Amino acid sequence: VISGTFNAEYGQALSGIVNTVTKEGGQSFRGDVKVYGSDYASNFTDYFVGIDKFSPVANYNVQGSLSGPIPMTNNKLTFFTNLRYVYDDGYLYGYKKYNTDGTPADGKLTAMNWNKRLIGQGNLAWMASGSLKFNAEVLFSNEKFKDYNHFFKWNPDGDVNKFANSYNATFTMTHTLSSKSFYTLKVSDFFKDFKEYLYEDPYDPRYLHPDSLRTVGYAFVTKGTNLHRFYRKTNTLIAKLDFTSQISENHLIKFGAEGRTHKLSFDDYSLEPLRVNGVPVEPFQPSIPAENTPNRTKYDASPIEFSAYVQDKIEYQSVIINIGLRLDYFNSKGNVLVDPTDPNIYLPLRPELEKLSIAEREQYFYKKADPKWSLGPRFGIAYPISDQGVLHFSYGQFLQIPSFQYLFNRGPFIVPNTGSGYGPYGNPDLKPQQTIMYEIGFKQQFFEDFSADVTGFYRDIRNWITAGPLISTRNLVSYSTYINKDYSNVKGITLNLSKRFTNHYSIDLNYTYQVAEGSNSNPEDEFFAQLGNNEPTLYLIPLDWDQRHLFNFSMFVGDVDWGISTIARYGTGLPYTPSITQFTADRGITSGLQRNSRRKPTQFSIDLRMHKTFGVFGLNVTTFLRVFNLLDNKIAVNVFGDTGKPDYTTEAKNIGPDPNRPNTVEEYLRYPWNYGEPRRVEFGFEFSF
């Protein structure tokens, strides 16, 4: 992980990047098999039902790898393979009290956030000559899972399942031109799709009418099926060239370029009753909404990206300087409205366009978004003030292309001709979000094994995405699109104290103080404020991730064949927005509650890891134990807005009993997502040779 400021070769980030290096085979055969089981060991059953029934194999992981040279290639061709299967039962359960058709079920405890994953990697490396190397690598992942849905807690079979598949095929050529210069050419094909549905066939007769999900407030559904269906596919082709040369004793030059083409497909809808001549068919038959209606979002897009950079690392005995410049170019190739007061090409409001075909209308409705480009300078300097102390300063301009959802959300502006407050719709003409970052710090080594680092930072973030003002159409229907308007800044200081591993132990202590303020935390905040007839944000407020104090402590004690490590985290509360219930309104509290003006409880957790390695029949056998949230702390991650507590709200005080509600209101208001994971224990073995 690279955080803070970073060199010009890295782009598409605002505060940090992840640089992944995968394994390849060596000159000798190596292999390992790792097997472990786990479960949650907690008595926090008020919110996590069934969590007190511990089984060491409720969740399990099986993985293995094999690497080495391919025979008869004189060790010039090597391979690395890895395969992993994971099943996780999760910690959020429901009770199967009802079947989807509403008949009573067995009441069995049922996992509702389970996950199954198969992950694999294969790598071939060919040293064609002393100066030319080729790599071919494939990564793949197949995943099936379910996310917890509180509404379906007593009817878990009625909620959707989710499916994710991906692969990444990469070819790399590294050519060493001399002892001082080399270049790398990389070509990648990345594919990912995601699906969400209950039954694979959208016309499955087991689907029930949407009215079957209707129930009174604060009630678990006892009948019905989730009719939502979702599909998203992304295919990205990447070509990247990097050249590095030590052109002199003091200058290391690096430059390169990268191009990306994307193909996106998106389809989001809920099944609805089949209609013939506008009349619903009886009995219920599911149907897919038409593509040109507001009930379905379907689009395809093909944005492109290009970037280039040059940087120089200048090294002298008294100073080290990194200086660089990066060019980023992006073209969404999306359609922008010519006349925002007439957005829906299928229902034109200009009478002269009604007689035209859809293809003929396009020139009157759409124009292409403008390509976007920017230059970002990067500068860093490290100045030794002694043989063990260094002052460092860095400056950089960083940008990030908007997520595709903000560019293309809701597709081709299918705004209804009645109603109001629709959106927010995507805007293919959005600008990249930009961060200007400063860092200054001091690093000092002392007592040979210890070092301390103090760094102050400031980030000025502009062109943040938000929902724009409501736009009125020619028939006075209002809608909103995303725009670049919001602003934020983050400032703070980090303190690091570390002891490298000597005398059988190492220590790392980190403290961060920061203030993160802005006009909005999420692009939708402004949209919902407008719908509530609230004033737009005119001043900076704490952002959702504004954690003022964060402590991290880690310690490792061990030797070559054993080790014990612990990680402790303490953080002050994140902001939340207080809310008003009928109970508080009856007591005169009706207004003046500002967004993110109060704080959630503090968070504290400890993780423990232990391992021991034995030699058995020529194999290295490692046993390990890992415990997450060792003390089984109740970590509050969400709270009720009226009380600031995760386990108490006044909402229930003004809600009377209802014979159509199968549960109590108090049962429904036990939201398990208000707390983080309970204690989890993993135990396993690894065999290697």
C-alpha positions in Angstrom: 0.0 0.0 0.0 1.3 3.4 -1.0 -0.3 6.3 0.8 0.3 10.0 1.2 1.9 11.5 -1.9 3.4 9.2 -4.6 5.3 9.4 -7.8 4.0 10.4 -11.2 3.9 6.8 -12.5 0.9 6.3 -10.3 -2.5 7.7 -11.2 -6.2 7.3 -10.6 -6.1 7.9 -6.9 -6.8 10.7 -4.4 -5.0 9.5 -1.2 -3.4 6.2 -1.8 -2.9 3.2 -4.1 -2.5 -0.6 -3.9 0.5 -1.9 -5.9 0.1 -5.7 -6.3 3.1 -8.0 -7.1 2.2 -11.6 -7.7 4.3 -14.7 -7.2 6.2 -16.7 -9.9 8.1 -20.0 -9.8 11.7 -20.4 -8.8 14.5 -22.8 -9.7 13.4 -25.5 -7.3 10.0 -27.2 -6.7 8.0 -25.8 -3.8 4.5 -26.4 -2.6 2.2 -25.9 0.3 -1.3 -26.8 1.5 -3.1 -24.7 4.0 -6.3 -25.8 5.7 -8.2 -24.0 8.5 -11.6 -23.8 10.0 -13.3 -21.0 11.9 -16.4 -19.8 13.6 -17.7 -17.0 15.7 -17.4 -17.5 19.5 -19.7 -14.9 21.2 -22.6 -14.6 23.6 -23.9 -11.5 21.9 -27.0 -13.3 20.8 -29.4 -10.3 21.3 -28.3 -9.0 17.9 -26.4 -12.0 16.4 -28.9 -14.9 16.8 -27.3 -18.4 16.9 -23.8 -17.0 17.3 -23.3 -18.9 20.6 -23.3 -22.3 18.8 -19.6 -22.8 18.1 -18.4 -25.2 15.4 -14.7 -25.2 14.3 -15.7 -26.1 10.8 -18.7 -23.8 10.3 -16.4 -21.8 8.0 -13.4 -23.3 6.2 -10.6 -22.5 3.9 -8.6 -25.0 1.7 -5.8 -23.8 -0.5 -2.7 -25.1 -2.1 0.2 -23.9 -4.3 2.9 -25.5 -6.4 5.8 -23.9 -8.2 9.1 -24.6 -9.8 10.8 -25.2 -13.1 9.2 -27.0 -16.0 11.3 -30.1 -16.9 13.6 -30.1 -20.0 13.7 -26.3 -20.2 17.1 -25.8 -18.5 15.3 -23.9 -15.7 14.4 -21.1 -18.2 10.7 -21.8 -17.9 9.0 -21.8 -14.5 5.5 -22.0 -13.2 3.4 -21.0 -10.2 -0.1 -22.2 -9.5 -2.4 -21.5 -6.6 -6.0 -22.6 -5.9 -8.2 -21.6 -3.0 -11.7 -22.5 -1.9 -13.5 -20.6 0.9 -16.8 -21.1 2.6 -18.0 -18.6 5.2 -21.3 -19.1 6.9 -21.2 -15.5 8.2 -22.5 -14.3 11.5 -26.0 -12.9 10.5 -28.7 -15.5 10.7 -32.5 -15.5 10.3 -35.2 -18.0 11.2 -37.0 -19.9 8.5 -40.4 -19.5 10.1 -42.2 -19.1 6.8 -41.8 -20.4 3.2 -42.0 -18.0 0.3 -45.7 -18.9 -0.2 -46.5 -17.9 3.3 -47.0 -21.4 4.7 -45.3 -22.2 8.1 -41.7 -23.6 7.8 -39.5 -25.5 10.3 -38.1 -22.4 12.0 -34.6 -23.5 11.3 -31.7 -21.1 11.9 -30.5 -20.0 8.4 -27.4 -18.2 7.4 -28.1 -14.9 5.7 -24.7 -13.4 4.8 -22.8 -16.6 3.7 -20.1 -16.6 1.0 -18.6 -19.2 -1.3 -15.4 -18.4 -3.3 -13.1 -20.2 -5.6 -9.9 -18.3 -6.4 -7.1 -19.3 -8.6 -3.8 -18.1 -10.1 -1.4 -19.4 -12.8 1.9 -17.9 -13.8 4.4 -18.9 -16.5 7.8 -17.1 -16.6 10.2 -17.7 -19.5 13.7 -16.3 -19.3 14.3 -16.3 -23.1 17.8 -14.9 -22.7 19.9 -13.0 -20.2 18.2 -9.8 -21.2 14.6 -10.8 -22.2 11.9 -12.2 -20.0 8.3 -13.1 -20.6 5.5 -13.6 -18.1 1.9 -14.9 -18.7 -0.5 -14.9 -15.9 -4.2 -15.6 -15.3 -6.1 -14.8 -12.1 -9.8 -15.9 -11.7 -12.5 -15.7 -9.1 -15.9 -17.3 -8.8 -18.1 -16.2 -6.0 -21.7 -16.8 -4.8 -23.0 -15.0 -1.7 -25.9 -13.4 0.1 -26.1 -10.1 1.8 -28.2 -9.8 5.0 -31.7 -8.4 4.5 -33.5 -7.6 7.7 -36.9 -7.5 6.0 -36.5 -11.2 5.1 -35.3 -12.4 8.5 -38.2 -14.8 9.0 -38.5 -15.7 5.2 -34.8 -16.0 4.2 -35.6 -18.1 1.1 -37.4 -15.2 -0.4 -34.3 -12.9 -0.8 -31.9 -12.7 -3.7 -28.6 -14.5 -4.2 -25.6 -12.7 -5.7 -23.0 -14.0 -8.1 -19.6 -12.5 -9.1 -17.1 -13.8 -11.6 -13.8 -12.3 -12.8 -10.6 -13.0 -14.5 -7.5 -11.1 -15.4 -5.1 -12.3 -18.1 -1.8 -10.5 -18.3 1.2 -10.8 -20.6 4.4 -9.0 -19.6 7.7 -8.5 -21.5 10.8 -7.2 -19.7 13.7 -6.3 -21.9 17.0 -5.3 -20.3 18.9 -3.0 -22.7 22.0 -2.6 -20.6 23.1 -2.6 -17.0 21.5 0.8 -16.6 18.3 0.6 -18.8 15.3 -1.6 -19.3 11.7 -1.4 -20.3 8.5 -3.3 -19.5 5.5 -3.9 -21.8 2.3 -5.2 -20.2 -1.0 -6.1 -21.9 -4.0 -7.1 -19.8 -7.5 -8.3 -20.3 -9.8 -7.8 -17.3 -13.3 -9.1 -17.1 -15.9 -9.0 -14.3 -19.6 -9.6 -14.1 -22.0 -9.4 -11.2 -25.6 -10.8 -11.1 -28.3 -10.6 -8.5 -31.5 -12.6 -8.6 -33.6 -15.1 -6.6 -34.3 -17.5 -9.5 -32.2 -17.7 -12.6 -35.2 -17.7 -14.9 -37.0 -14.4 -14.7 -40.3 -16.2 -15.7 -40.0 -18.8 -12.9 -43.5 -19.6 -11.7 -42.2 -19.5 -8.1 -42.1 -15.7 -8.2 -45.0 -14.2 -6.4 -46.9 -10.9 -6.9 -45.2 -7.9 -5.5 -48.3 -7.3 -3.3 -47.3 -10.4 -1.3 -44.4 -8.4 0.2 -46.7 -5.7 1.6 -46.8 -5.6 5.3 -47.3 -3.1 8.2 -44.3 -1.1 9.4 -41.6 -2.7 11.6 -42.6 -6.2 10.5 -40.6 -9.1 9.1 -42.2 -10.3 5.8 -43.9 -13.7 6.1 -44.6 -14.3 2.5 -43.3 -13.2 -0.9 -40.2 -13.2 -3.2 -37.7 -10.4 -3.9 -38.4 -9.4 -7.5 -35.2 -7.4 -8.0 -32.8 -8.5 -10.8 -29.4 -6.8 -11.5 -26.6 -7.4 -14.0 -23.4 -5.6 -14.6 -20.4 -6.5 -16.8 -17.1 -4.8 -17.2 -14.4 -5.7 -19.8 -11.2 -3.6 -19.7 -8.2 -3.9 -22.1 -5.0 -2.3 -20.8 -1.7 -1.7 -22.6 1.2 -0.2 -20.5 4.8 0.7 -21.4 7.4 1.8 -18.8 11.0 2.7 -19.5 13.7 3.1 -16.7 17.3 4.3 -17.1 20.1 5.3 -14.8 21.3 8.0 -17.2 24.0 9.2 -14.8 25.2 8.6 -11.3 22.7 11.1 -9.9 19.7 10.7 -12.2 17.3 7.8 -12.5 14.8 8.6 -15.3 11.5 6.8 -15.7 8.7 7.5 -18.2 5.8 5.6 -19.6 2.3 5.5 -21.0 -0.9 3.5 -20.5 -4.1 3.1 -22.4 -7.4 1.6 -21.3 -10.6 0.8 -23.1 -13.7 -0.2 -21.2 -16.9 -2.0 -22.3 -19.7 -1.7 -19.8 -23.1 -3.3 -19.7 -25.7 -2.5 -17.0 -29.3 -3.8 -16.4 -31.3 -3.1 -13.3 -35.0 -3.7 -12.7 -37.6 -5.4 -10.7 -40.1 -7.9 -12.2 -43.6 -6.7 -12.5 -47.0 -8.2 -13.3 -47.6 -9.1 -17.0 -50.2 -6.9 -18.5 -52.3 -7.5 -21.6 -53.9 -4.3 -23.0 -52.9 -2.6 -19.7 -54.7 -5.2 -17.5 -52.7 -7.5 -15.2 -52.9 -11.2 -16.1 -54.4 -13.4 -13.4 -52.9 -15.5 -11.8 -49.7 -13.5 -11.5 -47.1 -13.9 -14.2 -43.7 -12.1 -13.9 -42.6 -9.9 -16.8 -39.5 -7.7 -17.5 -40.1 -3.9 -17.8 -39.5 -2.4 -21.2 -36.1 -0.8 -21.8 -37.5 2.6 -22.5 -39.4 3.0 -19.2 -38.4 4.5 -15.9 -38.8 1.1 -14.2 -35.7 -0.2 -15.9 -32.1 1.1 -16.1 -30.2 -0.4 -19.0 -27.2 1.0 -20.9 -24.0 0.1 -22.6 -20.9 2.4 -22.5 -17.4 2.4 -23.9 -15.2 5.0 -22.1 -11.5 5.2 -22.8 -8.5 6.4 -20.8 -4.9 7.4 -21.6 -2.0 8.5 -19.3 1.6 9.4 -19.7 4.3 10.4 -17.2 7.9 11.3 -16.7 9.9 11.4 -13.5 13.4 11.8 -12.3 15.0 10.6 -9.1 17.9 12.9 -8.3 20.3 11.5 -5.7 23.2 13.4 -4.1 24.9 12.7 -0.8 23.1 15.6 0.9 19.7 15.4 -0.8 17.3 13.1 -2.6 14.7 14.7 -5.0 11.8 13.1 -6.8 10.2 15.3 -9.5 7.7 14.3 -12.1 4.8 15.2 -14.3 1.7 13.2 -15.2 -0.8 13.6 -18.0 -4.3 12.0 -17.7 -6.9 11.9 -20.5 -10.4 10.5 -20.3 -13.3 10.4 -22.7 -16.6 8.9 -21.4 -18.0 8.8 -25.0 -21.3 9.4 -23.3 -24.3 11.4 -24.4 -25.1 14.8 -22.8 -28.5 16.4 -23.1 -28.9 19.2 -25.7 -32.0 20.6 -23.9 -32.2 19.6 -20.2 -35.9 20.8 -20.2 -36.8 17.9 -22.6 -34.7 15.0 -21.4 -36.7 11.8 -22.4 -36.1 10.9 -26.0 -39.0 8.3 -25.8 -41.5 10.9 -24.6 -40.4 14.2 -26.3 -42.0 17.4 -25.0 -41.2 19.4 -28.2 -44.2 18.8 -30.5 -42.1 19.0 -33.7 -40.1 15.9 -32.6 -43.0 13.6 -31.9 -43.2 12.5 -35.6 -39.6 11.5 -35.8 -38.2 8.1 -35.2 -35.9 7.4 -32.2 -32.9 7.5 -34.4 -33.9 10.7 -36.0 -34.5 12.4 -32.6 -31.0 11.6 -31.3 -29.4 14.7 -32.9 -31.9 16.9 -31.2 -31.5 15.3 -27.8 -27.9 14.4 -27.4 -24.4 15.6 -27.9 -21.1 13.9 -27.0 -19.4 14.7 -23.7 -16.2 16.6 -24.0 -12.9 14.7 -23.4 -11.2 15.7 -20.2 -7.4 16.0 -19.6 -5.2 17.4 -16.9 -1.5 17.7 -15.9 -0.4 16.8 -12.4 3.1 17.8 -11.1 4.7 15.7 -8.3 7.6 16.8 -6.2 9.3 15.2 -3.2 12.5 16.0 -1.3 14.4 14.2 1.5 17.1 16.1 3.2 19.4 14.3 5.7 20.2 16.4 8.7 22.4 13.8 10.3 23.5 10.2 9.7 20.2 9.0 11.4 17.7 11.9 10.7 15.9 13.0 7.6 13.6 15.9 6.8 11.1 15.1 4.0 8.6 17.2 2.1 6.3 16.4 -0.8 3.7 18.1 -3.0 1.5 16.6 -5.6 -1.7 17.1 -7.7 -3.7 13.9 -8.0 -6.9 13.2 -9.8 -9.4 10.4 -10.0 -11.8 9.8 -12.9 -15.4 9.6 -11.6 -16.8 6.1 -10.9 -18.8 4.9 -13.9 -22.0 4.9 -11.8 -21.8 8.7 -11.6 -21.2 9.0 -15.3 -23.9 6.7 -16.6 -26.4 6.2 -13.7 -30.0 5.6 -14.8 -29.0 5.4 -18.4 -30.4 7.6 -21.1 -32.4 10.2 -19.0 -35.7 8.4 -19.1 -37.5 11.0 -16.9 -41.2 10.4 -16.4 -43.7 13.0 -17.7 -45.5 13.2 -14.3 -44.3 13.6 -10.7 -41.1 15.3 -9.4 -37.8 14.7 -7.7 -36.3 12.1 -10.0 -32.7 11.1 -10.0 -29.9 11.8 -9.6 -29.1 10.8 -13.2 -25.5 10.2 -14.4 -23.5 12.9 -16.1 -21.0 11.7 -18.7 -19.5 15.2 -18.8 -18.2 15.2 -15.2 -14.7 16.4 -14.5 -12.1 14.3 -12.7 -12.0 14.8 -8.9 -8.7 16.6 -7.9 -6.6 16.6 -4.8 -3.7 18.9 -4.0 -1.6 17.3 -1.3 1.2 18.6 1.0 3.3 16.6 3.4 6.2 17.6 5.6 7.8 15.4 8.2 10.9 14.3 10.1 12.3 10.8 10.6 14.9 9.9 13.2 16.6 6.6 14.0 17.8 6.1 17.6 19.2 3.4 19.8 20.1 1.5 16.7 16.8 -0.5 16.6 14.2 2.3 17.0 12.9 5.0 14.7 10.3 7.7 14.9 8.5 9.5 12.1 6.3 12.7 12.5 4.4 13.8 9.4 1.9 16.6 8.9 -0.4 16.6 5.9 -3.0 18.7 4.2 -5.3 17.7 1.3 -7.4 20.1 -0.7 -10.0 18.2 -2.6 -12.0 19.9 -5.4 -14.5 18.9 -8.1 -16.1 16.4 -5.7 -19.3 15.0 -7.1 -22.7 16.0 -5.8 -26.3 16.1 -7.0 -27.0 19.3 -8.9 -30.0 21.6 -8.4 -33.4 20.2 -9.5 -34.1 20.9 -13.2 -37.6 21.6 -14.3 -38.8 20.1 -17.6 -41.2 21.8 -20.0 -44.1 20.2 -18.2 -42.7 21.1 -14.8 -41.4 17.6 -13.8 -38.2 18.0 -11.7 -35.1 15.9 -11.8 -31.4 16.1 -10.9 -28.0 15.1 -12.4 -24.6 14.7 -10.9 -22.3 17.7 -11.1 -18.8 18.8 -9.9 -19.4 21.2 -7.0 -18.5 19.9 -3.6 -15.3 20.7 -1.8 -13.5 19.1 1.2 -10.2 19.3 3.0 -8.3 16.9 5.3 -5.5 17.9 7.6 -3.7 16.2 10.4 -0.5 14.7 11.7 0.8 11.1 12.1 3.2 9.9 14.7 5.0 6.5 14.1 7.3 4.8 16.6 8.8 1.4 15.6 11.4 -1.1 16.7 12.7 -3.4 14.1 12.8 -7.1 14.8 15.8 -7.8 17.1 16.1 -9.8 20.4 13.0 -11.8 19.4 10.5 -8.9 19.3 9.3 -5.9 17.2 6.9 -3.0 17.9 5.0 -0.6 15.9 3.0 2.3 17.4 1.0 4.7 15.2 -1.2 7.7 16.1 -3.1 9.8 13.7 -5.0 13.0 14.4 -7.0 14.4 11.5 -9.9 16.7 10.7 -11.9 15.8 7.5 -14.4 18.5 6.6 -16.4 19.1 3.4 -19.7 20.2 2.0 -21.1 16.6 1.6 -19.9 13.1 2.3 -22.0 11.4 -0.4 -23.1 12.7 -3.8 -26.7 11.9 -2.9 -26.7 14.0 0.3 -27.6 17.2 -1.6 -30.3 15.4 -3.6 -32.2 14.2 -0.6 -31.7 17.6 1.1 -33.5 19.2 -1.9 -36.3 16.7 -1.7 -36.8 17.6 1.9 -36.9 21.3 1.1 -33.7 21.9 3.1 -31.1 24.5 2.3 -28.0 23.5 0.4 -24.8 23.0 2.4 -23.2 26.5 2.7 -20.4 25.6 5.1 -18.0 22.8 5.9 -19.2 20.0 8.1 -17.5 16.9 9.4 -17.3 14.1 6.8 -18.6 10.6 7.5 -15.0 9.3 7.9 -13.9 12.2 10.1 -12.2 10.2 12.9 -10.2 12.7 15.0 -8.0 10.2 16.9 -6.8 6.8 15.8 -4.3 4.6 17.6 -2.8 1.4 16.3 -0.4 -0.8 18.2 1.2 -4.0 17.0 3.8 -6.3 18.6 5.5 -9.5 17.4 7.4 -11.9 19.7 9.0 -15.0 18.3 11.8 -16.8 16.6 12.4 -18.8 13.4 9.9 -21.5 14.3 7.3 -19.7 16.4 5.6 -16.4 16.9 2.9 -14.5 18.7 1.6 -11.2 17.4 -1.1 -8.8 18.5 -2.8 -5.8 16.9 -4.8 -3.3 19.0 -6.9 -0.5 17.5 -8.6 2.4 19.2 -10.5 5.1 17.4 -12.8 7.9 18.5 -16.3 8.0 17.2 -17.3 8.9 13.7 -19.9 11.6 13.0 -23.6 10.9 12.7 -26.6 13.1 12.0 -29.2 13.3 14.8 -32.8 12.7 13.9 -36.2 13.5 15.2 -38.8 10.8 16.1 -42.4 11.4 17.1 -41.4 10.9 20.7 -38.7 13.6 20.6 -41.0 15.9 18.6 -43.7 15.6 21.2 -41.1 17.0 23.7 -40.4 20.1 21.6 -37.3 18.9 19.7 -38.3 19.7 16.1 -35.4 21.4 14.3 -31.8 22.7 14.6 -30.1 19.3 14.3 -27.2 19.7 11.9 -25.8 17.0 9.7 -22.9 15.1 11.3 -23.0 17.2 14.4 -22.7 14.4 16.9 -20.4 11.5 17.5 -20.8 7.7 17.6 -19.2 5.7 20.5 -15.5 5.0 20.4 -14.2 1.7 18.9 -11.6 -0.7 20.4 -10.5 -4.1 19.3 -7.6 -6.5 19.7 -6.5 -9.3 17.3 -4.2 -12.2 18.3 -2.2 -14.5 16.1 0.0 -17.4 17.1 2.0 -20.0 15.1 4.4 -22.8 15.6 6.4 -24.7 13.0 7.6 -28.3 13.2 9.7 -30.5 11.0 7.8 -33.8 10.2 9.2 -36.3 7.6 11.0 -33.6 5.7 7.9 -31.3 5.7 7.5 -28.0 7.4 4.2 -28.2 9.4 2.9 -25.0 10.8 -0.1 -24.8 13.2 -1.7 -21.5 13.7 -4.4 -19.8 15.8 -6.0 -16.4 14.9 -8.5 -14.6 17.0 -10.2 -11.5 15.7 -11.9 -9.1 18.2 -10.2 -11.1 21.0 -12.2 -9.5 23.8 -15.5 -9.8 21.9 -16.2 -6.1 22.2 -19.5 -4.7 21.1 -18.1 -2.4 18.4 -20.8 0.2 17.5 -20.5 1.1 13.8 -24.0 2.6 13.4 -26.4 4.3 15.8 -30.0 5.5 16.0 -30.1 9.2 15.2 -32.4 10.1 18.1 -30.2 8.6 20.9 -26.7 8.1 19.5 -26.8 4.6 20.7 -26.7 1.3 18.7 -29.2 -0.5 20.9 -31.8 2.0 21.9 -34.2 4.3 20.1 -37.4 6.1 21.0 -39.1 5.1 17.7 -41.0 2.3 19.3 -42.6 4.5 22.0 -45.3 5.8 19.7 -46.0 2.6 17.7 -48.9 0.6 18.9 -49.5 -3.1 18.5 -50.9 -4.4 15.2 -52.4 -7.9 14.7 -50.8 -8.0 11.3 -47.3 -7.6 12.7 -45.9 -11.1 13.5 -43.0 -9.8 15.6 -42.6 -7.1 18.2 -41.4 -3.7 17.3 -38.5 -4.1 19.6 -37.4 -7.3 17.8 -37.5 -5.5 14.5 -35.4 -2.6 15.8 -32.5 -4.8 16.8 -30.5 -3.9 13.8 -27.4 -6.2 13.6 -25.6 -3.9 11.2 -25.3 -1.4 14.1 -22.4 -3.6 15.4 -19.2 -4.9 13.9 -18.2 -8.5 13.8 -18.2 -10.5 17.1 -15.2 -12.6 18.1 -14.0 -14.9 15.4 -11.6 -17.8 16.0 -9.5 -19.5 13.3 -7.4 -22.7 13.7 -5.5 -24.5 11.0 -2.4 -26.2 9.6 0.0 -25.4 6.7 2.2 -28.1 5.1 5.1 -26.9 2.9 8.1 -28.4 1.2 
